């Protein structure tokens, strides 16, 4: 994954050895999880760190964003 910040369906398909259509479904599911937690989702992309966190839990974690994503006003800014 190198210096990438975001994963696309093509990247996910190559990483998991699945077709791009299935990777697109997974990508949309991950995007919905991000949005439900109040995160910012760019259509067709998920952050590499979030993808890796979810992959490490076999995509079974209910949210995957426990401590690394909270509104800016809660970070003391």
N, C-alpha and C positions, 0 to 999 in steps of 0.2 A: 504494500500500500504506500510505501515511501513517504513523500512529502504531501500527500493529499489531505485536505481538510474535510472533504465530503465524499460520500460513496454514492454512485449512481446505480441503476439497475444493471447496467453492463458490468460494473465493478463487482457487484454482489453475485451476479451469475458466474463470473469467472472465479471468484473466491470460493463459492460453495459448489461449483460444478453443476449448476442447474440452468434451465433455459431462461432467457430474459423475461418471458411472460410471467413465470413463477417468481422471479426476482422482483419484478415490478409489483406484484401483489404483496410480497414481503415488504418492499420499500413503502408502499402506501400504508400498510399496517403499522410500520414503525413511525411513519409520519403522523398517523392518527394518535398514537401513544404520546408523541411529543406534544401535539396540540392539546390533548386532554390534560396534560400536566402544566399547561400555560407556556410552553416553550414556543420558540419561533421555528416554523417549519418552512423550508424552501421546497416547493413542489419538485419532485424528482430527485431529491438529494437528502441524505441524512449525514450528520457529522460522523466522521470515522470513529471518534472516541465512543459515541453512543452505539454505533453498529458493533464495535468490538465488545462493549459491555454486554449487549444483548446476545451476541454470538457466544460469549463465554458462559452464559446461563442457558444456552440452547434456545434462545428466544422465548423463554418461559417466564421471565421476570415480569410481574404485572406492570411495572412502570420503567425500571431501569434508570431513573433519574433522581434517586433519593437526595443526594447532597449536592450534586453538581449543577442543579438548575433551580434557581429560585428567583423571584422577581427582584429587579435591581434595588427597589426600595427596601428590601429586606437584607441587603448585603452591606448596608451602612453607607451608601453613596449619597 
